[in-house]
């Protein structure tokens, strides 16, 4: 079943005119904000429970290995950097990491 491209174009046009921003920019903002929230949650996890448990829960394990922890931190930081580079506004945020 093919997607109705006119409906898609209309919905993007509606977002652009009604929300004052096109959908692509909005998607980039949402991605950066969501990744930032994940990073902040990860940093806060140190006070509630082990960060190894935090990452382990995401990986369907009880506790993540140290290698998995390093990989998680590296990948998350890379994703945040990429999202920041694509952030459509001049505003920068610090998520405590």
C-alpha positions, 0 to 999 in steps of 0.5 A: 500500500503506497503512502499518500504523499499529498497528505504527508506534504499537507501535514508538513505544511500544517506543522510549518504554518501552525507551529511556526517550524517545519517538521524536519527542524522539529524532529532535530530538536526532539531528537536532541532533547530526548538524547539530552534527557537520557544523558541526564537520567544516566548521570542522575542514576549514580545517586539512585542506583548503579549506572551499570544497572541503568544500562543493564536494564536498557540491554535486558540484563541485570547489570551491564559489563564495564565494556558495555558501559564504555560503549554506551557512554561513547555511543550516547556522546557521539549521538548527542554531538551529532544531534547538536551539530544538526540542532536548527537553533543557536541555543545550546544546553548542558545535560550534565555530562 
